[in-house]
Amino acid sequence: MLILSFTLILLLGAYLAGLTGALTGLGGGVVIIPLLTLVFHIDMRYAIGAALVSSIATSSGSASAYVREGITNIRVGMFLEIATTIGAVTGAMIAVYTPVNLVAIIFGLTLIFSAAMTLRKKNEHAETEGSPLAAKLKLNGSYPTPSGVVHYNLRNVGGGFSIMTLAGILSGLLGIGSGALKVLAMDTAMRIPFRVSTTTSNFMVGVTAAASAVVYLQRGYIDPAIAMPVIIGVLAGAFTGTKLLMRLNPKKLRLIFSIAITLVALQMIYNGLQHKF
Amino acid sequence: MKLSDTKINDRGIEIFIGRFLRWGVLSSCAVAIAGGILYLVNHGMEVMPDYTVFHGEDAGYTSLPGIIKGLETGSAKEVIQAGVIILLATPILRIFLSLISFILEKDRLYVFITAIVLCIILGSMFGGLKI
């Protein structure tokens, strides 16, 4: 295949990844890794490098809008980034000693978990009683809604912190943003309202991914010829996706996409077990 | 970006960080497009390299001095990689900005927390984790 056609196909794939990512909340890496490994048979390590680049692009791109709206809780993000960056660097170090086929299997399992997480019921409830630790760390916050400002408090800071460390490890090992786990930590464990936890998770993905990406860049995982169409395509797709999001209800789309992702995940696990990577 | 005439508070900082993230992403994308066009003009009609076996990238693409050296010779791949570096630098510089803003707010606890995050990232950059 010619470099030109490879670049154009990848550009289109990255565009679709950015688009579905913005509409469903699943990050770009979820589409990029299977596209590169299952369709192009590119080595998993190049795919991880490309996925990290796409995670940072989508995170910074969409976080810029949410932060300005004042929904993101910057203090919660910064505090939990201690956990995710330690995890991410650890994950990037573990990756050297992990066989590629095992990485593919872990990736498949994470995909299935993420797909299930996008379909579950969301916590919209603002907690009135937080834990003393949350108050001490100044994590409680507020966000604007059409019906006025909502104040919320946090619980279970320790539990959230531990899940975040795991999210960081997976993100460093697989190159994905692991947004689903981040939301689980904030939404389910710490009881942060859904809108705040998704936007704060998005805000954190860039820093988490950058922590492991510097390791991967130095190891030669990031190929410029693959990274170039991925950056451009994912950003353009995410931009279109956020515009579209205001006009359509993504509920059905989320279901269809979750089923598709699960099938892809099973294929990844199967190939991993067959040692095809 | 007029930070000076805005009162230093969480809201003003949020708007500033939001703008900063957007500029980082857009400039990285612009550099990647420029490098991409150059790359396709020079190599578009060549057969795609074999990515099925991992061999790792050359030093020219994996270190800052290597990339800067390549930029001087006008190599397309190094231009793209410079775009990747801008993309990676955006969230890291964002932490620097947060650190400065917490210092201005005199929020000692968060100056400390932000400094920890920064140390972890700088440690992974310079800590010889190349293995």
Interface residues (C-beta under 8 A of the other chain):
Chain A: M1 L2 I3 L4 F6 T7 F40 H41 I42 D43 M44 R45 Y46 V53 I56 A57 S59 S60 G61 A63 S64 A65 Y66 V67 R68 G70 T72 I74 R75 M78 F79 E81 I82 T85 I86 V89 A92 M93 V96 L137 K138 G206 V207 A209 A210 A211 S212 A213 V214 V215 L217 Q218 R219 G220 Y221 I222 D223 P224 A225 I226 A227 M228 P229 I231 I232 L235
Chain B: D10 R11 I13 E14 I15 I17 G18 R19 F20 L21 R22 G24 V25 S28 C29 A32 I33 G35 G36 Y39 L40 H43 G44 M45 E46 V47 M48 P49 Y51 T52 V53 F54 H55 G56 E57 D58 Y61 T62 S63 K77 E78 I80 Q81 G83 V84 L87 L88 T90 P91 I92 R94 I95 S98 D107 L109 Y110 I113 T114 I116 V117 I120 I121 G123 S124 M125 L129 K130 I131
